[in-house]
Amino acid sequence: MDWEKYLTAEQFYNNFVADDRFVKYILGGLKTTLIITLFAVLLGIFLGFLVGTVRSTYERTGKLVVLNAVCRVYLSVIRGTPVAVQLMIMYFFIFAAPGSSKLLSAILAFGINSGAYVAEIFRSGIMSIDNGQFEAGRSLGFNYAQTVWYIILPQAFKNVLPALCNEFIALLKETSVSGFIALQDLTRGADVIRSRTYNPVLPLFTVALVYWMIVTFLTYMVGKLETRLRKNEKR
Amino acid sequence: MAENQTKNREIGAGEPLIQVKELCKSFDGVDVLKNITTTIKKGEVVFVVGPSGSGKSTFLRCMNLLEEPTGGHIFFEGTDITDKNTDINLLRRKMGMVFQQFNLFPHMSIMKNMTIAPVKLLGVKEEDAVKEAEKLLARVGLLDKKDAYPAQLSGGQKQRIAIVRALMMKPDVMLFDEPTSALDPEMVGEVLNVMRELAKEHMTMLVVTHEMGFAREVADRVMFLDGGDFVEEAPPEEFFTNPKSERLRSFLSKVL
């Protein structure tokens, strides 16, 4: 491999400065990636919370049989197929109308995909809480929903936080397949530069570094949050 | 304070508080409770003893429907709690329960453990609930722990908190499910002291326990549950000194 020829000042100028490429493709792509990830995370939490609650309620009480069956189909389909395929189906089939929003398609596809994984994380978190906590809540007079809300979920959330964080980090990186619907996210932005400058080093390693920095920052923030949530376990 | 279930008139001391009629419970075809009929009067302190697996805890847990009976009826303050139309959540507010494993909420401070139910369920003002909690904590000698979390407490302290947490709802009856069985021996006394105080104040209590000495000292009536049915019941002196049935004699010879 011949590193030096890709790392000259001229190459740097061509890849980043000329034609405003850094701003247009790297920063612009980063913005798109972050928007998709943020809204997909929100949608994923919302869906995952609903589905996880339905699934765990079914497992605890035997109620919600029909809803549980629907949720299981959702989980099976989403987890059994690649996200890139789901994304293309969303954009080219479900949003088939010309001029429909690529960004919205991506947010929905990634959000619905993430929701399936979040649901299973929430379900296992709720199921991991000792039954005595349910009984203590119920014996005080809380109904099932109140018990889950005030007593079970806060504990479950703390337990699943690391898994949840990993899911969102995975989601951030998975949005790199947005190029399949010609959406110019961070990865596609780098690839556009590469295709114009024939430099496979500068743009690609730059976006790799950007992903890495975001992931490292997220990991650090969640670590701090975990420490705060654990303060009541100190002896 | 929002009052609930006001359709029943006040029940005076000595009148039936809980009436159990032909109560049956089976798990997967195994009969755990067989046709139990008994009455617990207001102000009465009733102890349930018996060998492990006899159904003691199941009986107790049927009283607030933590276990769903498979047959029979349970009337609490005149309301049939086994009736599908009864709102068990309202009735449970008036039945305090103390568990073997304490079941404090680990993510809440002691104060929050105690105030959450009256504040959220009875509409008690936060500051009033805090005052009430401080009073109860002082009574059990744990006022200095109000801002601690459950993990920072010993087993005996946790169980004392669990008792006063249940008392925050001003229950009409307290159900104790082997409250000292998970404790180190040196911590049993402090929990029994709190229960003794309660009994002196004429709280109606239904206690499942292995503490025979305590039963003898505190109970108004001791019931012997064996094989899913009450074999014998009597005031404590008679129960322990003059057991009538062979099964109770044999049980007592093993545990005393």
Interface residues (C-beta under 8 A of the other chain):
Chain A: D130 G132 Q133 E135 A136 R138 S139 L140 G141 F142 N143 Q146 Y150 I151 P154 Q155 K158 K231 N232 E233 K234 R235
Chain B: N64 L66 N89 L90 R92 R93 M95 G96 M97 F99 Q101 N103 L104 F105 P106 H107 M108 S109 I116 A117 K120 L121 Y149 P150 A151 Q152 R165 A166 M169
